[in-house]
Amino acid sequence: MEVKINREIRNYTESMFFGLSMRQCVCSLLAVVVAVGLYFLLKPYVGTETVSWMCVLGAAPFAALGFFTYHGMTAEQFIWAWLRSELLEPRELRFESSTLYYDILKPGMDKREKEEYKRHD
C-alpha cells in the first residue's frame, strides 16, 4: 500500500469528484451549463460549427476560473488584486537612490576637485 504525501502541505487539495476539488467541480458544472445554454439559445440562428465554437468560448472562462491559481491566489483573488493595483489604487513608484557612502565622501571629493582645479589654472 502506498500513500502519496505532498512535499508542501499547503499544496494539498481534497478531491471530491473524479479527482477535482469542490471549486473545480462547481466551476466545471457552471461551464457545462453555460455551454448547453448557449447551444440551445444560438442553435436556431447560426450553424452547428459556429454554435460549437461559441459554446467553447462561452464556457472557457468559467472552466478556467476553477483551475487558475497564481502565487497561491484563486482567480477571483487575482482579479481583485489586479483591479485594486491598476484601477482603484494606482500609484507611481519613484526610485530615488540612497548612496550613504557617496554622501559621506562628497564634501572631501568636492574639496579635492577644487584644489586640483586651482592647481591647473
Backbone as CSV, one residue per row, in Angstrom:
resi,resn,N_x,N_y,N_z,CA_x,CA_y,CA_z,C_x,C_y,C_z
1,MET,0.846,-1.179,0.000,0.000,0.000,0.000,0.891,1.241,0.000
2,GLU,0.561,2.197,-0.849,1.364,3.400,-0.981,0.480,4.616,-0.729
3,VAL,0.944,5.510,0.107,0.217,6.733,0.417,1.033,7.903,-0.123
4,LYS,0.411,8.720,-0.969,1.109,9.877,-1.526,0.958,11.059,-0.580
5,ILE,2.087,11.682,-0.269,2.097,12.838,0.612,2.784,13.974,-0.147
6,ASN,2.124,15.129,-0.180,2.708,16.288,-0.844,3.932,16.765,-0.082
7,ARG,4.916,17.248,-0.809,6.099,17.813,-0.164,5.707,19.089,0.593
8,GLU,4.864,19.867,0.008,4.410,21.104,0.637,2.973,20.905,1.076
9,ILE,2.718,21.012,2.357,1.394,20.735,2.900,0.353,21.732,2.401
10,ARG,0.785,22.939,2.054,-0.170,23.949,1.560,-0.680,23.617,0.171
11,ASN,-0.019,22.739,-0.548,-0.457,22.349,-1.887,-1.529,21.274,-1.862
12,TYR,-1.880,20.787,-0.696,-2.862,19.716,-0.587,-4.252,20.236,-0.928
13,THR,-4.946,19.516,-1.782,-6.348,19.819,-2.087,-7.142,18.532,-1.954
14,GLU,-8.291,18.644,-1.365,-9.131,17.478,-1.161,-9.900,17.176,-2.433
15,SER,-9.844,15.948,-2.886,-10.556,15.547,-4.099,-11.985,15.181,-3.732
16,MET,-12.916,15.693,-4.551,-14.306,15.427,-4.267,-14.911,14.477,-5.296
17,PHE,-14.689,14.766,-6.568,-15.330,14.011,-7.628,-14.368,13.910,-8.800
18,PHE,-14.002,12.709,-9.211,-13.051,12.478,-10.313,-11.730,13.202,-10.097
19,GLY,-11.293,13.325,-8.869,-10.024,13.974,-8.579,-10.082,15.486,-8.608
20,LEU,-11.270,16.058,-8.726,-11.433,17.510,-8.744,-11.786,18.005,-7.346
21,SER,-11.340,19.214,-7.041,-11.733,19.822,-5.771,-13.168,20.342,-5.924
22,MET,-13.741,20.773,-4.826,-15.111,21.305,-4.851,-15.188,22.518,-5.776
23,ARG,-14.205,23.388,-5.699,-14.178,24.590,-6.538,-14.114,24.218,-8.021
24,GLN,-13.231,23.295,-8.367,-13.092,22.869,-9.754,-14.362,22.190,-10.244
25,CYS,-14.990,21.417,-9.386,-16.217,20.719,-9.749,-17.350,21.713,-10.037
26,VAL,-17.509,22.692,-9.159,-18.575,23.688,-9.330,-18.329,24.515,-10.594
27,CYS,-17.101,24.948,-10.810,-16.808,25.747,-12.000,-16.966,24.926,-13.280
28,SER,-16.627,23.650,-13.237,-16.818,22.788,-14.407,-18.303,22.610,-14.709
29,LEU,-19.086,22.406,-13.683,-20.541,22.291,-13.884,-21.123,23.589,-14.418
30,LEU,-20.659,24.720,-13.915,-21.113,26.017,-14.410,-20.736,26.190,-15.880
31,ALA,-19.541,25.740,-16.261,-19.121,25.829,-17.666,-20.008,24.956,-18.548
32,VAL,-20.370,23.776,-18.072,-21.253,22.893,-18.846,-22.620,23.536,-19.004
33,VAL,-23.149,24.128,-17.932,-24.459,24.787,-18.001,-24.421,25.942,-18.994
34,VAL,-23.365,26.733,-18.975,-23.241,27.855,-19.917,-23.147,27.339,-21.344
35,ALA,-22.370,26.293,-21.575,-22.223,25.745,-22.931,-23.558,25.205,-23.446
36,VAL,-24.272,24.466,-22.618,-25.578,23.919,-23.048,-26.571,25.047,-23.280
37,GLY,-26.559,26.037,-22.402,-27.457,27.187,-22.580,-27.175,27.934,-23.869
38,LEU,-25.901,28.168,-24.147,-25.548,28.849,-25.401,-25.942,28.019,-26.621
39,TYR,-25.793,26.708,-26.515,-26.143,25.846,-27.637,-27.625,25.986,-27.983
40,PHE,-28.473,25.846,-26.979,-29.912,25.926,-27.253,-30.371,27.338,-27.576
41,LEU,-29.667,28.335,-27.072,-30.023,29.719,-27.356,-29.637,30.137,-28.777
42,LEU,-28.476,29.680,-29.254,-27.964,30.142,-30.542,-28.208,29.181,-31.702
43,LYS,-28.586,27.957,-31.432,-28.762,26.944,-32.489,-29.739,27.382,-33.574
44,PRO,-30.862,28.003,-33.242,-31.781,28.406,-34.323,-31.242,29.508,-35.230
45,TYR,-30.239,30.248,-34.784,-29.781,31.410,-35.523,-28.510,31.190,-36.336
46,VAL,-27.630,30.309,-35.899,-26.364,30.097,-36.605,-26.130,28.610,-36.818
47,GLY,-25.144,28.276,-37.628,-24.848,26.887,-37.954,-24.214,26.127,-36.793
48,THR,-24.106,24.815,-36.981,-23.603,23.938,-35.930,-22.154,24.241,-35.566
49,GLU,-21.306,24.469,-36.569,-19.901,24.739,-36.291,-19.727,26.040,-35.517
50,THR,-20.460,27.064,-35.914,-20.381,28.352,-35.212,-20.888,28.231,-33.784
51,VAL,-21.975,27.492,-33.602,-22.520,27.290,-32.255,-21.507,26.554,-31.382
52,SER,-20.845,25.560,-31.945,-19.879,24.806,-31.148,-18.726,25.701,-30.687
53,TRP,-18.232,26.573,-31.569,-17.165,27.483,-31.174,-17.650,28.487,-30.137
54,MET,-18.865,28.963,-30.288,-19.408,29.910,-29.311,-19.597,29.249,-27.949
55,CYS,-19.974,27.982,-27.947,-20.111,27.247,-26.681,-18.756,27.097,-25.997
56,VAL,-17.754,26.762,-26.764,-16.413,26.610,-26.208,-15.912,27.944,-25.655
57,LEU,-16.059,29.004,-26.441,-15.593,30.320,-25.998,-16.395,30.856,-24.821
58,GLY,-17.683,30.528,-24.771,-18.509,30.978,-23.654,-18.230,30.228,-22.372
59,ALA,-17.911,28.950,-22.472,-17.691,28.130,-21.284,-16.258,28.199,-20.774
60,ALA,-15.316,28.542,-21.615,-13.904,28.540,-21.236,-13.585,29.428,-20.031
61,PRO,-14.092,30.656,-19.964,-13.761,31.470,-18.783,-14.261,30.852,-17.472
62,PHE,-15.430,30.256,-17.493,-15.965,29.647,-16.273,-15.157,28.419,-15.866
63,ALA,-14.729,27.657,-16.840,-13.891,26.493,-16.542,-12.525,26.938,-16.030
64,ALA,-11.971,27.975,-16.625,-10.650,28.454,-16.216,-10.659,28.999,-14.795
65,LEU,-11.768,29.590,-14.371,-11.847,30.133,-13.017,-11.626,29.069,-11.961
66,GLY,-12.041,27.858,-12.242,-11.896,26.783,-11.268,-10.487,26.242,-11.161
67,PHE,-9.706,26.356,-12.210,-8.380,25.738,-12.240,-7.235,26.740,-12.125
68,PHE,-7.508,28.019,-12.267,-6.483,29.050,-12.295,-6.006,29.392,-10.882
69,THR,-4.698,29.373,-10.677,-4.089,29.898,-9.454,-2.810,30.622,-9.845
70,TYR,-2.538,31.693,-9.140,-1.334,32.479,-9.398,-0.780,32.935,-8.061
71,HIS,0.390,32.502,-7.727,1.030,32.814,-6.449,0.118,32.484,-5.275
72,GLY,-0.575,31.366,-5.369,-1.439,30.922,-4.286,-2.790,31.604,-4.237
73,MET,-3.083,32.477,-5.198,-4.371,33.170,-5.228,-5.289,32.485,-6.222
74,THR,-6.568,32.422,-5.885,-7.547,31.915,-6.841,-7.792,32.994,-7.892
75,ALA,-8.578,32.667,-8.897,-8.830,33.617,-9.981,-9.497,34.889,-9.465
76,GLU,-10.485,34.747,-8.563,-11.184,35.931,-8.047,-10.245,36.808,-7.231
77,GLN,-9.395,36.190,-6.427,-8.446,36.958,-5.634,-7.449,37.678,-6.534
78,PHE,-6.992,36.999,-7.586,-6.057,37.617,-8.518,-6.703,38.787,-9.250
79,ILE,-7.940,38.606,-9.722,-8.642,39.681,-10.441,-8.847,40.876,-9.525
80,TRP,-9.249,40.638,-8.265,-9.450,41.721,-7.317,-8.131,42.442,-7.024
81,ALA,-7.056,41.707,-6.858,-5.748,42.321,-6.604,-5.310,43.152,-7.801
82,TRP,-5.539,42.655,-9.001,-5.173,43.400,-10.213,-6.005,44.678,-10.335
83,LEU,-7.322,44.571,-10.103,-8.185,45.757,-10.183,-7.765,46.811,-9.162
84,ARG,-7.447,46.366,-7.947,-7.021,47.313,-6.922,-5.723,47.999,-7.305
85,SER,-4.750,47.240,-7.810,-3.444,47.827,-8.096,-3.439,48.677,-9.359
86,GLU,-4.271,48.334,-10.326,-4.244,49.057,-11.605,-5.303,50.143,-11.726
87,LEU,-6.481,49.935,-11.150,-7.577,50.880,-11.356,-7.994,51.634,-10.102
88,LEU,-8.153,50.936,-8.996,-8.699,51.581,-7.802,-7.659,52.347,-6.997
89,GLU,-6.478,51.808,-6.857,-5.443,52.443,-6.053,-4.115,52.540,-6.804
90,PRO,-4.122,53.086,-8.014,-2.847,53.152,-8.743,-1.935,54.202,-8.113
91,ARG,-0.659,53.939,-8.123,0.295,54.904,-7.612,1.593,54.783,-8.398
92,GLU,2.261,55.895,-8.474,3.522,55.925,-9.189,4.641,55.601,-8.207
93,LEU,5.431,54.611,-8.543,6.567,54.256,-7.711,7.797,54.951,-8.259
94,ARG,8.398,55.760,-7.442,9.546,56.537,-7.871,10.793,55.985,-7.196
95,PHE,11.828,55.777,-7.968,13.081,55.274,-7.425,13.998,56.443,-7.124
96,GLU,14.442,56.516,-5.895,15.430,57.511,-5.505,16.581,56.760,-4.859
97,SER,17.737,56.900,-5.444,18.882,56.161,-4.911,19.354,56.808,-3.612
98,SER,19.806,55.980,-2.730,20.389,56.480,-1.485,21.794,55.899,-1.394
99,THR,22.765,56.766,-1.594,24.152,56.334,-1.574,24.825,56.956,-0.361
100,LEU,24.708,56.314,0.760,25.250,56.818,2.014,26.761,57.015,1.920
101,TYR,27.443,56.063,1.343,28.901,56.144,1.222,29.308,57.366,0.402
102,TYR,28.621,57.590,-0.727,28.925,58.746,-1.575,28.594,60.045,-0.846
103,ASP,27.469,60.060,-0.148,27.077,61.280,0.570,28.090,61.641,1.656
104,ILE,28.659,60.643,2.313,29.653,60.901,3.354,30.952,61.431,2.748
105,LEU,31.369,60.872,1.610,32.638,61.270,0.997,32.522,62.499,0.095
106,LYS,31.318,62.958,-0.209,31.104,64.048,-1.164,31.837,65.333,-0.772
107,PRO,31.765,65.800,0.477,32.483,67.046,0.811,33.991,66.939,0.560
108,GLY,34.585,65.818,0.917,36.020,65.638,0.684,36.344,65.585,-0.794
109,MET,35.477,64.945,-1.577,35.708,64.857,-3.022,35.599,66.238,-3.662
110,ASP,34.611,67.022,-3.219,34.445,68.368,-3.765,35.668,69.233,-3.425
111,LYS,36.143,69.106,-2.186,37.313,69.880,-1.754,38.532,69.511,-2.591
112,ARG,38.730,68.217,-2.839,39.866,67.753,-3.629,39.750,68.230,-5.075
113,GLU,38.557,68.229,-5.634,38.364,68.701,-7.011,38.687,70.184,-7.125
114,LYS,38.276,70.972,-6.126,38.568,72.410,-6.155,40.065,72.654,-6.086
115,GLU,40.750,71.874,-5.243,42.206,72.027,-5.138,42.890,71.680,-6.451
116,GLU,42.441,70.597,-7.113,43.038,70.205,-8.384,42.726,71.242,-9.454
117,TYR,41.538,71.849,-9.408,41.154,72.848,-10.385,42.046,74.082,-10.226
118,LYS,42.333,74.438,-8.953,43.176,75.605,-8.702,44.622,75.361,-9.172
119,ARG,45.103,74.118,-9.029,46.462,73.807,-9.453,46.611,73.893,-10.982
120,HIS,45.565,73.515,-11.713,45.644,73.522,-13.168,45.531,74.912,-13.753
121,ASP,45.020,75.849,-12.987,44.885,77.224,-13.510,46.136,77.997,-13.429
